[in-house]
Amino acid sequence: MGKKNHRFQSPPPTDPISAARDSSLAFRLNIGFFLRQLGVFLVMDLLLLLMITLGMVLYAENRCASVAALVEERGVPTQEALAWMEASDYTITPLEEEPGRYGQDEGGGVEGHALMAFPFLPQHSETAEGIRSWDLASYYTIELPNNGQPYAITVDLSGIARTVYWAGLVLLICQGLSLLTSLFRNNRSIRKVLRPIQELAATAARLNSMTHMSRRELENLTGELEKIDAKHLDSRIDLPATQKELRSLAQAINEMMDRVNQAYGTQMRFVSDASHELRTPIAVIQGYAALLDRWGKSDPEALQESIDAIRGEAASMERLVEQLLFLARGDNDSQPVKRERVDLTALAGEVLREEEMIHPQRVFLPRWEEKPAAVYADPGLVKQVLRILTDNALKYSPPEGKIYLRVTQSPGYARLTVQDEGMGIPAQDIPHIFERFYRTDRSRDRKTGGTGLGLAIARWIVERHGGWFEVVSRVDVGTRFTAVLPLMEEKKELSV
């Protein structure tokens, strides 16, 4: 036979959440930071390269302008003076032809770039008419006409180019080392940031591996979740957005655990109350069974009394089990609700006739209009709500008390009201009367025959139909229950 899959299983040896985090989230974040820093370095290097290029051109332009001013003042130097200029960073070369042909190679091409002055650089009157050619790795030349005595000024840029080369090489090496070190540093930082999420995942995995948890375990788990927030991050890491997200995540899980804890407490109270309700009839049946065993065989009165008592308790147990099954089907969303057009006025009239037949000694005071109050609902379930309310009104009011039944309409809603003149409900108990097995202190006597589930069933039915309850009660005066249901729309009514 194949192995059966159980709902609760212990976690695998390797944590899949942590593995997925390490292989996807942390890796993607680390690569993202790396690429971002690489992009910053590339943009910075391009800007530096542009600034250095413009700086070298501006330096060469200024140098040529100062030399041209000297030439205008003293004239073109002779061949003997040109030899002394070789020790400087510039040379002046007389030209035999007009500017534009200096620097031609054997094929007729021009070395460098022959252009006029750059429009975005500062203009110098001394070199404005010159033709420029350059190779920024070695020279920058301006050819000037000089009123028929053309000459060329060449600035040596090889020393500056070597300095820029070695400085750029050092900068690239430093940037590469920075990228490598930040790759590991970011990895550690990301792991610190993701540690609270890992703790949340581990807590969730432990929660999934538990087959059951006690209240103390739930409280401990909630306390651990409250500790999981971004306050555990290193103070050197400024991650306000991540801190907010982690705090919201922990708060959401804490709220979920509060609901789980509340549902767990309600379930435990429900089981305890159900056990209590079943324990009493079982004890009664066992007592009468012992009575039959001792005297029932020879005493007809004891025999009949035991039979009647056992039948009554069995009927109570059957009613309790049916109500429990109804609520269980409602919780599982498997309780069928067959909606159709229902006239609450006619439905209330049917329940009134049944109650007058069952309780002829009681006084019922109905009041409703002849106009039908049509709702789209399950007639059997709505009638069950009305029976629960009238049954409670009869149980918790004196025999001489009157029972009021009303059907009224307000814009968009129909109101089904049952009012008694009974003992009333204390104000502090009203918020709890729809809880399962809840009874006020005055009404916990089993002589009333109730199970404490009627109002819970009634609320489920009304809420399932899109309505709600309104309760008004005063101690020693009476109680009024009103079930509010939405009226049937005209279009839906016509289609039905």
C-alpha positions in Angstrom: 0.0 0.0 0.0 1.2 3.5 -0.7 1.9 6.0 2.0 -0.9 8.3 3.0 -0.3 12.0 3.0 -1.0 13.6 6.3 -2.0 17.2 6.7 0.5 17.9 9.4 4.1 16.8 8.7 7.4 17.6 10.2 9.5 20.1 8.3 12.1 18.7 5.9 15.8 18.7 6.9 16.6 21.7 4.7 14.4 24.8 5.1 12.9 25.5 1.6 12.0 29.0 2.5 15.5 29.8 3.6 16.9 28.1 0.5 14.6 30.0 -1.8 15.6 33.2 0.0 19.3 32.5 -0.4 19.0 31.5 -4.0 16.6 34.1 -5.2 15.9 37.1 -3.0 19.3 37.6 -1.4 21.0 36.9 -4.7 18.9 39.3 -6.7 19.3 42.0 -4.1 23.0 41.5 -4.0 23.3 41.6 -7.8 21.0 44.6 -7.9 23.2 46.6 -5.5 26.3 45.5 -7.4 24.9 46.6 -10.8 23.7 49.9 -9.2 27.2 50.6 -7.8 28.8 49.6 -11.1 26.5 52.0 -13.0 27.4 54.8 -10.6 31.1 54.1 -11.2 30.6 54.0 -15.0 28.7 57.3 -15.1 31.3 58.9 -12.8 34.2 57.6 -15.0 32.5 59.0 -18.1 32.1 62.4 -16.4 35.7 62.4 -15.3 36.9 61.5 -18.8 34.8 64.3 -20.3 36.1 66.8 -17.7 39.7 65.7 -18.3 39.3 66.0 -22.0 37.8 69.5 -21.8 40.4 70.4 -19.3 43.3 69.4 -21.6 41.7 71.2 -24.5 41.2 74.3 -22.4 44.8 74.1 -21.1 46.1 73.8 -24.6 43.9 76.7 -25.9 45.1 79.0 -23.1 48.7 78.0 -23.7 48.4 78.6 -27.4 46.7 82.0 -26.9 49.5 83.1 -24.5 52.2 82.0 -27.0 50.3 83.7 -29.9 50.2 87.0 -27.9 54.0 86.8 -27.5 54.4 86.1 -31.3 52.3 89.2 -32.1 54.4 91.2 -29.8 57.9 89.9 -30.7 57.3 88.2 -34.1 58.0 84.7 -35.2 61.1 83.3 -33.6 64.2 82.5 -35.6 65.6 79.0 -36.1 68.2 79.6 -33.3 65.4 80.4 -30.9 63.3 77.4 -31.9 66.0 75.1 -30.5 65.6 76.7 -27.1 61.8 76.0 -27.2 62.3 72.3 -27.3 63.0 72.3 -23.6 59.5 73.9 -23.0 56.1 72.3 -23.4 55.4 74.1 -26.7 57.0 74.7 -30.1 56.5 77.3 -32.8 57.0 76.2 -36.4 57.0 78.7 -39.3 54.8 77.6 -42.2 55.5 78.0 -45.9 51.8 77.8 -46.9 48.5 79.0 -45.5 47.1 77.2 -42.5 45.2 74.0 -43.3 48.1 72.0 -44.9 50.3 71.6 -41.8 50.5 68.0 -40.6 49.7 66.3 -43.9 51.0 62.9 -44.4 52.3 61.3 -47.7 48.8 60.3 -48.7 47.4 63.8 -48.4 45.5 63.1 -45.2 45.5 65.4 -42.2 46.7 64.1 -38.9 44.4 64.8 -35.9 41.3 66.9 -36.4 41.3 70.1 -38.4 38.5 72.2 -36.8 37.8 75.8 -35.8 37.6 76.9 -32.2 35.1 75.1 -30.0 32.0 77.3 -29.6 31.4 76.2 -26.0 34.9 77.1 -24.8 36.2 80.6 -24.0 37.3 82.4 -27.2 40.7 84.1 -27.4 41.2 86.8 -30.1 44.8 85.7 -30.7 43.8 82.2 -31.8 40.2 82.7 -33.1 41.2 82.4 -36.8 43.4 79.4 -36.2 42.9 75.8 -37.5 43.2 73.1 -34.9 44.5 69.6 -35.0 45.2 67.4 -32.1 46.0 64.0 -30.7 45.3 64.5 -27.0 47.6 61.6 -26.1 50.6 63.6 -27.5 50.0 67.1 -28.9 47.6 70.0 -29.6 48.3 72.3 -32.6 46.8 75.6 -33.8 47.8 77.0 -37.2 47.6 80.8 -37.5 47.9 83.0 -40.7 49.7 85.9 -39.0 49.2 88.4 -41.8 51.1 86.4 -44.5 53.7 84.9 -42.1 51.9 81.7 -41.1 53.1 79.6 -38.2 51.9 76.7 -36.0 51.9 76.5 -32.2 52.1 72.9 -30.9 51.6 72.2 -27.2 53.1 68.9 -25.9 50.4 66.9 -24.0 52.2 63.7 -23.6 53.2 64.3 -20.0 49.7 65.2 -19.0 48.3 62.2 -20.9 50.7 59.8 -19.0 49.6 61.3 -15.7 46.0 60.9 -16.6 46.6 57.4 -17.7 48.2 56.2 -14.5 45.7 58.1 -12.4 42.8 56.5 -14.3 44.4 53.1 -13.9 44.7 53.6 -10.2 41.0 54.8 -10.1 39.8 51.8 -12.0 41.7 49.4 -9.7 40.2 51.1 -6.6 36.7 50.9 -8.1 37.2 47.2 -8.8 38.3 46.5 -5.3 35.4 48.6 -4.0 32.9 46.5 -6.1 34.4 43.2 -4.8 34.4 44.3 -1.2 30.9 45.8 -1.4 29.7 42.5 -3.0 30.5 40.7 0.2 29.5 43.6 2.5 26.1 43.9 0.9 25.6 40.1 1.2 26.1 40.4 5.0 23.8 43.4 5.2 21.1 41.7 3.2 21.3 38.6 5.4 20.9 40.9 8.5 17.9 42.5 6.9 16.3 39.2 5.9 16.9 37.6 9.3 13.5 38.7 10.7 11.8 37.3 7.7 13.7 34.0 8.2 12.6 33.9 11.8 9.0 34.5 10.7 9.3 31.7 8.2 10.8 29.4 10.8 8.0 30.2 13.2 5.4 29.5 10.5 7.1 26.2 9.6 7.1 25.2 13.3 3.4 26.2 13.4 2.7 24.0 10.4 4.6 21.0 11.9 2.5 21.0 15.1 -0.5 18.7 15.2 -2.0 20.6 18.1 -1.1 23.5 20.3 -2.1 24.4 23.8 -3.1 27.9 24.9 0.4 28.4 26.5 2.0 27.4 23.2 -0.1 29.9 21.3 0.8 32.7 23.8 4.5 31.8 23.5 4.3 31.8 19.7 2.6 35.2 19.8 5.3 36.5 22.1 8.0 35.3 19.7 6.3 37.0 16.8 6.1 40.2 18.7 9.8 40.1 19.1 10.4 39.7 15.3 10.7 43.2 14.0 13.4 45.4 12.4 14.6 46.6 15.8 17.1 43.7 15.7 18.9 45.1 12.7 22.3 46.7 13.0 22.0 50.4 13.8 24.6 51.2 11.1 22.1 50.1 8.4 19.5 52.7 7.6 16.5 50.8 6.2 13.4 52.6 7.2 11.3 51.2 4.4 12.3 47.6 5.3 11.7 48.3 9.0 8.2 49.4 8.2 7.4 46.4 6.1 8.7 44.0 8.6 6.8 45.7 11.4 3.6 45.5 9.3 4.2 41.8 8.6 4.8 41.0 12.2 1.7 43.0 13.2 -0.4 41.2 10.6 0.8 37.8 11.9 0.2 38.9 15.5 -3.3 39.9 14.6 -3.8 36.5 12.9 -2.5 34.8 16.1 -5.0 36.8 18.2 -7.8 35.6 16.0 -6.5 32.0 16.2 -6.2 32.3 19.9 -9.7 33.7 20.2 -11.1 31.0 17.9 -9.2 28.4 20.0 -10.8 29.7 23.2 -14.2 29.8 21.6 -13.8 26.2 20.4 -12.6 25.0 23.8 -15.6 26.8 25.5 -17.9 25.3 22.9 -16.6 21.8 23.5 -16.8 22.3 27.3 -20.4 23.6 27.1 -21.4 20.9 24.7 -19.9 18.3 27.0 -21.8 19.9 29.9 -25.1 19.9 28.0 -24.7 16.2 27.1 -23.4 15.2 30.5 -26.7 16.1 32.2 -29.1 14.1 30.1 -26.7 11.2 30.1 -26.6 11.3 33.9 -30.4 11.4 34.0 -30.7 8.4 31.7 -28.1 6.5 33.7 -30.0 7.4 37.0 -33.3 6.2 35.6 -31.7 3.1 34.2 -30.4 2.3 37.7 -33.9 2.9 39.0 -35.4 0.5 36.5 -32.7 -2.1 37.4 -33.6 -1.9 41.1 -37.4 -1.3 41.2 -38.7 -0.8 37.7 -39.4 -4.5 37.1 -41.9 -4.7 39.9 -43.1 -1.1 40.2 -45.2 0.1 37.2 -45.1 3.8 38.3 -41.3 3.8 38.5 -41.2 2.0 35.2 -43.4 4.6 33.5 -41.6 7.5 35.1 -38.3 6.2 33.9 -39.5 5.7 30.4 -40.9 9.2 30.2 -37.8 10.7 31.6 -35.5 8.7 29.3 -37.7 9.7 26.3 -37.5 13.4 27.3 -33.8 13.4 27.8 -33.3 11.5 24.5 -35.4 14.1 22.7 -33.3 16.8 24.3 -30.1 15.1 23.2 -31.4 14.6 19.7 -32.4 18.3 19.5 -29.0 19.3 20.8 -27.1 17.1 18.3 -29.3 18.4 15.4 -28.4 22.0 16.4 -24.8 21.2 16.7 -24.8 19.6 13.2 -26.6 22.7 11.9 -23.9 25.0 13.2 -21.1 22.6 12.0 -22.6 22.6 8.5 -22.9 26.4 8.8 -19.2 26.7 9.8 -18.2 24.5 6.9 -20.4 26.4 4.5 -22.2 23.2 3.6 -25.6 24.1 5.0 -28.0 24.4 2.0 -29.9 27.7 1.6 -32.7 27.4 -1.0 -33.8 31.0 -1.7 -37.1 32.0 -3.1 -39.7 34.7 -2.8 -41.0 34.7 0.7 -43.7 36.9 2.2 -42.8 37.6 5.8 -46.3 38.6 6.6 -47.7 35.2 5.5 -44.8 33.4 7.1 -45.4 35.1 10.4 -49.1 34.3 10.2 -48.3 30.6 9.8 -46.0 30.6 12.8 -48.6 32.5 14.8 -51.3 29.9 14.1 -48.9 27.1 15.1 -47.9 28.7 18.4 -51.6 29.5 19.2 -52.4 25.9 18.7 -49.5 24.6 20.8 -49.9 27.3 23.5 -53.6 28.1 23.7 -53.3 29.6 27.1 -50.8 32.3 26.0 -51.7 35.7 24.6 -50.2 36.6 21.2 -50.6 40.1 19.8 -49.8 40.2 16.1 -49.5 43.4 14.1 -48.6 43.8 10.4 -49.9 45.4 7.3 -51.8 43.6 4.5 -49.1 44.7 2.1 -46.7 41.8 1.6 -43.1 42.1 2.8 -41.3 40.1 0.1 -37.7 38.9 0.8 -35.5 36.6 -1.2 -34.8 33.9 1.4 -35.1 30.3 2.4 -38.6 30.0 3.9 -37.7 27.1 6.1 -34.7 28.9 7.7 -36.6 32.1 8.2 -39.5 30.2 9.8 -36.9 28.6 12.1 -35.6 32.0 13.2 -39.2 33.1 14.0 -39.8 29.9 16.0 -36.6 30.3 17.9 -37.5 33.9 18.9 -41.1 33.0 19.9 -39.9 29.9 21.8 -37.5 32.1 23.8 -40.2 34.7 24.4 -42.5 32.0 25.8 -39.8 30.4 28.0 -38.5 33.6 29.6 -41.8 35.4 30.2 -44.4 34.6 32.8 -47.6 32.7 31.8 -49.6 36.0 31.9 -47.1 37.8 29.8 -48.0 38.9 26.3 -46.1 38.0 23.2 -45.9 40.6 20.4 -45.3 39.7 16.7 -44.7 42.5 14.2 -43.7 42.7 10.6 -42.8 46.2 9.4 -41.0 47.7 6.4 -38.4 50.4 6.1 -36.7 51.7 3.0 -34.9 48.6 1.5 -35.5 46.3 4.6 -38.1 44.2 6.3 -38.2 44.0 10.1 -39.5 40.9 11.9 -39.9 41.6 15.6 -40.8 39.4 18.5 -41.3 41.1 21.9 -42.1 39.6 25.4 -42.9 40.9 28.8 -40.4 38.6 30.6 -37.4 39.0 32.9 -35.2 40.9 30.4 -31.5 40.7 29.8 -28.9 42.6 31.7 -27.0 45.2 29.6 -23.6 43.5 30.1 -25.0 40.2 28.8 -26.6 41.5 25.5 -23.3 41.4 23.5 -22.9 37.7 24.3 -26.4 36.3 23.9 -25.7 35.1 20.4 -22.6 33.1 21.5 -23.0 29.4 21.5 -24.2 27.9 24.8 -24.2 31.3 26.4 -26.9 31.9 28.9 -27.5 34.7 31.4 -27.4 33.7 35.1 -31.1 33.9 35.5 -31.7 31.6 32.5 -29.3 28.8 33.1 -31.9 26.6 34.7 -32.5 23.5 32.6 -36.2 23.7 33.4 -36.5 26.0 30.4 -35.5 23.2 28.2 -33.1 25.3 26.1 -29.7 24.3 24.8 -28.2 27.8 24.4 -27.8 27.3 20.6 -31.0 28.8 19.3 -29.9 32.4 19.1 -26.5 31.4 17.5 -28.5 29.5 14.8 -30.8 32.4 14.3 -27.9 34.9 13.9 -26.2 32.6 11.4 -29.4 32.4 9.3 -30.1 36.1 9.4 -26.5 37.0 8.5 -26.4 34.4 5.7 -29.4 36.3 4.2 -27.6 39.6 4.4 -29.4 40.9 7.5 -28.7 41.5 11.2 -30.3 41.5 14.6 -31.4 44.4 16.8 -31.9 43.7 20.5 -33.5 46.0 23.1 -34.0 44.7 26.6 -34.8 46.0 30.1 -34.6 43.9 33.2 -38.0 42.9 34.6 -39.7 44.7 31.7 -39.1 42.6 28.6 -37.0 42.0 25.5 -37.5 42.8 21.9 -35.6 40.9 19.1 -35.8 42.3 15.6 -34.4 40.5 12.6 -33.7 42.9 9.7 -33.7 41.4 6.3 -33.2 43.1 2.9 -36.4 43.5 0.8 -36.6 41.7 -2.5 -35.6 43.9 -5.4 -38.4 44.5 -8.0 -36.3 43.3 -10.9 -35.5 40.1 -9.1 -39.1 39.7 -8.1 -40.3 40.0 -11.6 -37.7 37.5 -12.8 -38.8 35.0 -10.2 
